[in-house]
């Protein structure tokens, strides 16, 4: 599967799409289109078995955005069934494929995003608009047979895609090495029943590591195995000691995050969905320039009184216009993102909460007033701890 992903990456590069970040985002959308059909079918089967109401994403009609996609002249709607991957990926190629995916499939999922919690699709657009390239990429994604892989395998495969993202973003984002993430998560030790938050989630590496950490801590000896990634070995558990209620809480009421970059929101959401966490919503948000009151938190199903665990590698070496910084995170007159993020994270810890954060050396030894104020202020938080 990794070889096929490398083949996709090489084909995109050779086809005139050299940006690894954009390619990873586009591939995440195609993965999503492929998998949502199976997820939707499983939800329908579950609703029939349990007697709970559930309407398929593909029920009803879709009003065409481009008349060229009409099956006949004058037809303005088509069944939403046509939006299934199996309907268009196996039947179209070339320019008709580009036109249909660009003008119908992407707008379809963007339109239903708010209703079904697919916020990462809100600003999604097709960037692979060369007909031959898109046709070949769709064929290669088909050959991955993602429905046959377990969540850990799919997650590792997507991590392999994300590994290709090496350049820093405008705000200093970069992919944190996974062994460093695991070391920090092990130190902070998130537990079942606690909430875990990353205010600058990137591709959700910390949230994924926390999920694996909790599963491993609740696995019997027979439900543990050694896995490898990036040439490094680590232990992974199935979480067989968790009961049904704990599993539901772990998957739907444990992990929270946001990021300022819509591409990162898309990649993080897909990374989590592939690992069996489709209900975790990563919000597009800059916590340094926007704040939520209790009502806003309630509307978004966010914890009202802070988080048990905060894990992050926030962007640093950046500056924000002083006028844009919300009062909640101000520390002196500083506009340094590394200081503002630490202040924000400590503020959002519950009493007894723990925080593990990567910061530049200057946070500890800087000589400005804000650098000196932050350690003194953070010493007043009492039972909260920041590592």
Backbone torsions as a table, in degrees:
resi	resn	phi	psi	omega
1	UNK	NA	-39.1	177.7
2	UNK	-64.6	-37.8	177.8
3	UNK	-62.5	-39.7	178.1
4	UNK	-65.8	-39.0	177.1
5	UNK	-64.4	-41.5	176.2
6	UNK	-61.5	-36.4	178.2
7	UNK	-65.3	-41.1	176.6
8	UNK	-61.7	-46.6	-179.6
9	UNK	-60.9	-45.5	-179.9
10	UNK	-64.9	-37.3	-179.7
11	UNK	-67.2	-40.3	177.4
12	UNK	-63.3	-44.2	-179.6
13	UNK	-61.8	-47.2	179.8
14	UNK	-68.2	-23.8	-179.6
15	UNK	-86.5	4.6	176.1
16	UNK	100.3	19.4	178.4
17	UNK	-123.2	82.9	-171.7
18	UNK	-86.6	-10.0	-174.4
19	UNK	-80.1	110.7	-176.4
20	UNK	-65.2	-31.9	178.9
21	UNK	-67.5	-47.2	178.7
22	UNK	-64.1	-39.6	179.2
23	UNK	-63.5	-41.8	178.9
24	UNK	-63.7	-39.9	179.0
25	UNK	-64.8	-45.9	-179.9
26	UNK	-63.0	-40.1	178.4
27	UNK	-65.6	-35.7	178.2
28	UNK	-63.6	-37.7	177.4
29	UNK	-64.4	-44.4	-179.7
30	UNK	-65.2	-40.2	174.6
31	UNK	-57.3	-44.0	-178.4
32	UNK	-63.3	-46.7	179.2
33	UNK	-58.6	-38.4	-179.8
34	UNK	-66.1	-46.9	-170.9
35	UNK	-82.0	-27.9	-173.9
36	UNK	-63.4	-27.3	178.0
37	UNK	-62.2	-45.7	178.4
38	UNK	-68.4	-38.5	178.5
39	UNK	-63.8	-43.3	179.7
40	UNK	-63.4	-43.2	179.0
41	UNK	-62.5	-39.2	178.9
42	UNK	-65.7	-38.9	178.5
43	UNK	-65.0	-38.6	178.0
44	UNK	-65.2	-44.9	178.4
45	UNK	-61.0	-41.8	-179.8
46	UNK	-64.6	-40.6	-179.3
47	UNK	-65.1	-36.1	177.8
48	UNK	-69.0	-37.7	-178.5
49	UNK	-71.9	-33.2	-176.0
50	UNK	-98.1	-12.1	-177.9
51	UNK	80.7	7.1	178.4
52	UNK	-87.6	141.1	-178.4
53	UNK	-70.9	136.4	175.7
54	UNK	-152.8	127.1	178.2
55	UNK	-101.5	128.8	179.7
56	UNK	-62.6	145.4	174.8
57	UNK	-58.2	-25.7	-172.0
58	UNK	-103.4	19.0	176.4
59	UNK	-86.6	141.1	177.2
60	UNK	97.1	-164.3	-177.1
61	UNK	-115.8	156.7	179.0
62	UNK	-119.6	129.8	176.2
63	UNK	-81.5	120.0	-174.9
64	UNK	-62.9	139.6	176.5
65	UNK	-89.2	-24.9	-178.3
66	UNK	-129.8	119.4	-178.9
67	UNK	-58.0	-23.3	179.7
68	UNK	-64.7	-19.0	-179.8
69	UNK	-90.8	1.6	179.5
70	UNK	-72.2	139.3	178.5
71	UNK	-67.8	-20.3	177.3
72	UNK	-154.1	157.3	-178.3
73	UNK	-60.8	133.5	178.8
74	UNK	89.9	-11.4	178.9
75	UNK	-78.4	128.0	-175.3
76	UNK	-109.5	-14.6	-179.8
77	UNK	-131.0	156.5	174.1
78	UNK	-137.2	157.2	176.2
79	UNK	-62.0	140.7	178.4
80	UNK	-64.0	-16.0	174.8
81	UNK	-55.8	-27.6	-179.1
82	UNK	-66.7	-12.9	-179.9
83	UNK	-84.7	-7.3	176.2
84	UNK	-65.4	142.4	177.2
85	UNK	-53.2	-45.8	-176.2
86	UNK	-63.3	-21.0	-178.5
87	UNK	-78.9	-44.8	-175.6
88	UNK	-101.5	-32.7	-176.0
89	UNK	-68.1	-30.9	-177.8
90	UNK	-94.1	-2.9	-173.6
91	UNK	-124.4	-9.1	-174.4
92	UNK	-127.0	157.2	177.0
93	UNK	-157.2	169.1	174.9
94	UNK	63.1	-146.5	-176.5
95	UNK	-61.5	-41.4	176.7
96	UNK	-58.9	-35.3	177.9
97	UNK	-64.9	-46.9	179.2
98	UNK	-59.7	-46.8	-177.5
99	UNK	-62.5	-41.7	-177.8
100	UNK	-71.2	-45.7	-178.7
101	UNK	-66.5	-43.5	-178.1
102	UNK	-67.0	-45.7	-170.0
103	UNK	-97.0	-12.5	-178.5
104	UNK	-124.1	-52.9	-173.9
105	UNK	-65.8	-50.6	179.3
106	UNK	-62.2	-48.6	177.7
107	UNK	-61.4	-33.4	179.4
108	UNK	-60.6	-50.9	-177.7
109	UNK	-72.2	-29.6	174.2
110	UNK	-65.9	-37.9	-177.5
111	UNK	-68.2	-35.7	-178.5
112	UNK	-93.1	2.8	-175.5
113	UNK	-56.4	-51.9	-177.5
114	UNK	-64.0	-38.1	-176.5
115	UNK	-66.9	-36.5	-175.1
116	UNK	-113.7	15.6	175.5
117	UNK	74.2	25.2	-179.9
118	UNK	-99.7	56.9	-172.6
119	UNK	-62.9	-26.1	-177.1
120	UNK	-70.0	-10.6	178.4
121	UNK	-90.6	-4.3	-170.8
122	UNK	-56.8	-44.1	-177.5
123	UNK	-108.0	17.5	-175.3
124	UNK	-68.7	138.2	177.7
125	UNK	-140.3	149.1	175.8
126	UNK	-78.7	123.6	178.1
127	UNK	-104.2	-22.3	-179.7
128	UNK	-87.6	84.2	-172.4
129	UNK	-106.4	13.3	173.6
130	UNK	-88.2	117.2	-170.3
131	UNK	-53.6	-46.2	-178.1
132	UNK	-64.8	-41.1	-178.9
133	UNK	-65.9	-48.2	-179.0
134	UNK	-62.0	-41.0	178.9
135	UNK	-59.2	-45.2	-179.1
136	UNK	-67.8	-39.6	-179.4
137	UNK	-65.1	-42.9	178.1
138	UNK	-61.0	-41.1	177.5
139	UNK	-61.9	-43.1	-179.2
140	UNK	-67.8	-37.9	176.5
141	UNK	-64.0	-40.7	175.8
142	UNK	-55.5	-41.9	-176.2
143	UNK	-70.5	-15.5	177.2
144	UNK	-68.4	-27.0	-179.1
145	UNK	51.2	56.7	-175.0
146	UNK	-60.7	-27.2	-177.8
147	UNK	-67.0	-17.2	-178.7
148	UNK	-89.7	-9.5	-176.3
149	UNK	-94.3	148.2	176.0
150	UNK	-77.6	164.3	-176.3
151	UNK	-57.1	-38.9	-179.8
152	UNK	-64.2	-41.7	179.1
153	UNK	-64.0	-44.6	178.8
154	UNK	-63.8	-39.3	178.5
155	UNK	-64.8	-44.0	178.2
156	UNK	-63.6	-36.1	178.7
157	UNK	-64.1	-42.5	179.8
158	UNK	-69.9	-34.5	173.8
159	UNK	-59.1	-36.1	176.9
160	UNK	-62.9	-37.3	175.1
161	UNK	-64.9	-45.8	-176.4
162	UNK	-67.0	-25.1	-178.9
163	UNK	-62.6	-21.6	-179.0
164	UNK	-75.3	-12.2	-179.2
165	UNK	-84.5	105.7	-173.8
166	UNK	-117.1	-24.5	-176.3
167	UNK	-81.2	151.1	-179.7
168	UNK	-76.9	151.3	176.5
169	UNK	-86.5	-179.7	-176.2
170	UNK	-62.6	-30.7	-177.5
171	UNK	-99.5	13.7	176.9
172	UNK	89.2	15.5	178.8
173	UNK	-69.7	142.9	169.3
174	UNK	-153.4	161.0	-175.4
175	UNK	-78.3	118.1	-179.1
176	UNK	-74.7	129.3	177.6
177	UNK	-53.2	136.1	-172.1
178	UNK	-66.9	-30.2	179.4
179	UNK	-69.6	-29.6	176.0
180	UNK	-71.1	-42.5	177.1
181	UNK	-58.0	-47.7	-178.0
182	UNK	-62.5	-38.2	179.5
183	UNK	-63.2	-43.3	179.8
184	UNK	-66.9	-42.7	179.5
185	UNK	-62.7	-40.5	178.0
186	UNK	-61.9	-38.2	179.1
187	UNK	-66.6	-43.6	-177.1
188	UNK	-77.2	-31.3	172.1
189	UNK	57.9	64.3	175.0
190	UNK	-64.2	144.1	-174.9
191	UNK	-122.3	159.0	177.9
192	UNK	-59.7	135.8	-177.9
193	UNK	97.2	-14.3	178.6
194	UNK	-93.2	157.4	174.7
195	UNK	-96.2	142.3	-176.4
196	UNK	-125.9	131.1	-171.1
197	UNK	-134.0	137.0	171.7
198	UNK	-126.6	108.1	-176.2
199	UNK	-75.6	-8.6	176.8
200	UNK	-138.5	69.4	-161.6
201	UNK	-67.8	-24.2	-176.2
202	UNK	58.4	-123.3	178.6
203	UNK	-95.2	15.0	175.1
204	UNK	73.9	26.6	-179.9
205	UNK	-59.9	-41.8	179.8
206	UNK	-67.4	-39.9	-179.5
207	UNK	-66.9	-40.4	177.0
208	UNK	-62.6	-44.3	-179.5
209	UNK	-64.6	-37.6	177.9
210	UNK	-65.9	-39.4	176.9
211	UNK	-60.9	-45.6	179.8
212	UNK	-68.1	-35.6	178.6
213	UNK	-63.1	-45.3	-179.5
214	UNK	-66.3	-41.6	177.0
215	UNK	-60.7	-44.7	-178.7
216	UNK	-64.0	-40.7	-179.3
217	UNK	-66.4	-17.2	-179.4
218	UNK	-117.5	37.1	179.5
219	UNK	-120.7	138.2	175.1
220	UNK	-74.7	169.0	-177.9
221	UNK	-57.5	-40.3	-178.3
222	UNK	-72.6	-12.7	-178.1
223	UNK	-105.7	23.6	178.1
224	UNK	-118.0	149.0	178.4
225	UNK	-151.8	156.0	177.5
226	UNK	-91.1	126.0	178.0
227	UNK	-115.7	164.9	179.0
228	UNK	-130.7	141.7	173.4
229	UNK	-153.7	138.6	-179.1
230	UNK	57.6	29.9	179.2
231	UNK	78.1	7.4	-178.6
232	UNK	-119.6	141.9	-179.2
233	UNK	-93.0	146.1	174.1
234	UNK	-152.1	159.9	-178.2
235	UNK	-93.6	139.9	-179.1
236	UNK	-130.4	139.7	-178.6
237	UNK	-120.9	156.6	-178.7
238	UNK	-89.2	-11.1	180.0
239	UNK	71.3	35.0	-174.6
240	UNK	-69.3	-14.6	179.4
241	UNK	-87.0	-3.0	177.2
242	UNK	-83.9	134.4	176.7
243	UNK	-84.2	176.4	-175.3
244	UNK	-60.0	-41.4	-179.4
245	UNK	-64.8	-40.0	179.1
246	UNK	-67.0	-38.3	177.5
247	UNK	-63.3	-42.9	179.2
248	UNK	-62.0	-43.0	179.4
249	UNK	-65.8	-41.1	-179.6
250	UNK	-61.1	-41.0	-174.1
251	UNK	-84.3	-24.6	-172.8
252	UNK	-120.9	-17.1	-174.0
253	UNK	-134.2	29.1	-177.2
254	UNK	-119.3	-44.1	-169.6
255	UNK	-107.2	136.2	-178.8
256	UNK	-142.0	150.4	179.1
257	UNK	-171.5	168.0	173.7
258	UNK	-155.1	164.7	176.4
259	UNK	-153.5	152.1	-177.3
260	UNK	-80.4	-21.4	-174.5
261	UNK	-95.8	118.7	-179.1
262	UNK	-59.2	-31.6	176.8
263	UNK	-63.7	-42.3	178.9
264	UNK	-66.4	-36.6	176.6
265	UNK	-59.7	-43.8	179.1
266	UNK	-63.5	-47.3	-177.3
267	UNK	-66.4	-41.1	179.1
268	UNK	-64.2	-44.5	-179.6
269	UNK	-61.2	-42.3	179.2
270	UNK	-69.0	-40.3	178.1
271	UNK	-57.4	-42.8	179.6
272	UNK	-71.6	-42.1	-179.2
273	UNK	-62.2	-41.3	-179.7
274	UNK	-63.8	-26.7	-179.7
275	UNK	-91.5	10.9	177.4
276	UNK	89.7	20.3	-180.0
277	UNK	-122.9	57.3	-177.3
278	UNK	-71.0	-16.5	-177.1
279	UNK	-87.2	-5.7	177.8
280	UNK	-79.4	121.3	-177.5
281	UNK	-102.2	123.4	173.7
282	UNK	-97.1	119.3	-176.5
283	UNK	-87.2	144.0	170.7
284	UNK	-82.9	107.2	-172.5
285	UNK	-162.9	141.6	170.8
286	UNK	-104.7	108.6	-174.2
287	UNK	-70.0	-14.9	180.0
288	UNK	-83.3	-18.1	-177.6
289	UNK	-120.3	1.5	177.0
290	UNK	-144.5	147.8	179.9
291	UNK	-133.7	153.1	178.5
292	UNK	-111.8	130.6	170.0
293	UNK	-85.5	-179.4	-175.4
294	UNK	-61.6	-36.9	179.5
295	UNK	-64.1	-43.3	179.4
296	UNK	-64.4	-36.7	177.6
297	UNK	-66.7	-41.3	178.9
298	UNK	-62.0	-42.1	-179.0
299	UNK	-63.8	-27.5	-178.1
300	UNK	-103.1	9.6	-179.7
301	UNK	55.5	42.7	177.5
302	UNK	-99.8	150.2	175.8
303	UNK	-56.7	136.2	-173.7
304	UNK	-82.6	-26.8	-171.5
305	UNK	-119.0	29.8	176.4
306	UNK	98.1	-176.4	-173.2
307	UNK	-120.3	150.1	176.8
308	UNK	-71.9	-37.7	-176.4
309	UNK	-135.2	132.5	172.3
310	UNK	-121.2	128.5	-179.9
311	UNK	-129.7	130.9	-176.1
312	UNK	-164.6	153.5	165.0
313	UNK	-125.9	78.8	-173.7
314	UNK	-70.1	158.3	176.8
315	UNK	-66.1	135.7	176.9
316	UNK	-132.5	-177.0	-172.3
317	UNK	62.5	26.9	178.4
318	UNK	-122.5	168.0	178.2
319	UNK	-134.3	148.1	177.2
320	UNK	-122.5	141.2	176.5
321	UNK	-54.0	130.6	-174.9
322	UNK	-57.3	-35.4	-177.9
323	UNK	-67.9	-20.6	-177.6
324	UNK	-88.5	-15.4	-175.8
325	UNK	-73.8	127.4	179.1
326	UNK	-72.8	152.1	-176.0
327	UNK	-59.4	-31.6	-175.2
328	UNK	-58.7	-30.3	-173.8
329	UNK	-108.9	0.5	-178.5
330	UNK	-61.8	139.3	173.6
331	UNK	-140.0	102.6	-172.8
332	UNK	62.8	-137.8	178.8
333	UNK	-107.4	16.0	-174.3
334	UNK	-69.5	143.2	171.0
335	UNK	-117.3	11.8	-178.6
336	UNK	-75.7	122.5	-174.4
337	UNK	-63.0	-32.9	-177.9
338	UNK	-65.3	-35.1	178.7
339	UNK	-75.1	-43.2	-178.5
340	UNK	-63.8	-38.7	179.3
341	UNK	-66.1	-42.5	179.2
342	UNK	-62.1	-43.0	176.8
343	UNK	-59.0	-46.3	-179.5
344	UNK	-61.1	-43.6	-176.1
345	UNK	-67.0	-40.9	178.0
346	UNK	-64.2	-40.2	178.4
347	UNK	-61.8	-29.8	-174.3
348	UNK	-98.5	13.7	172.7
349	UNK	-89.0	138.8	169.9
350	UNK	-68.3	158.3	168.9
351	UNK	-56.0	129.2	-175.9
352	UNK	88.9	-1.8	-178.1
353	UNK	-76.1	164.7	-179.9
354	UNK	-128.7	147.0	179.7
355	UNK	-132.5	132.8	171.9
356	UNK	-119.6	118.7	-173.1
357	UNK	-139.0	140.4	174.6
358	UNK	-91.6	126.9	179.8
359	UNK	-136.2	156.7	174.4
360	UNK	-70.3	158.1	-175.7
361	UNK	-56.6	-31.7	-176.1
362	UNK	-62.1	-21.9	178.8
363	UNK	-62.0	-35.1	-178.0
364	UNK	-84.9	-31.1	-170.5
365	UNK	-123.5	10.7	178.4
366	UNK	-65.2	155.4	-173.8
367	UNK	-108.1	-0.1	179.5
368	UNK	-71.8	167.4	179.3
369	UNK	-61.0	-40.1	180.0
370	UNK	-66.2	-38.9	178.4
371	UNK	-62.4	-37.0	-179.7
372	UNK	-77.9	-31.4	-177.5
373	UNK	-72.6	-37.6	-175.1
374	UNK	-60.3	-48.9	177.8
375	UNK	-62.4	-38.1	179.1
376	UNK	-65.8	-42.5	-178.9
377	UNK	-68.1	-43.4	-176.9
378	UNK	-66.8	-21.7	177.0
379	UNK	-70.8	-10.7	-178.8
380	UNK	-91.4	-3.4	-173.7
381	UNK	-78.7	-4.5	171.7
382	UNK	69.3	-108.4	-172.4
383	UNK	-78.7	-4.8	177.1
384	UNK	-85.5	150.0	-179.7
385	UNK	-135.3	141.4	179.7
386	UNK	-127.4	120.4	-176.4
387	UNK	-102.6	NA	NA
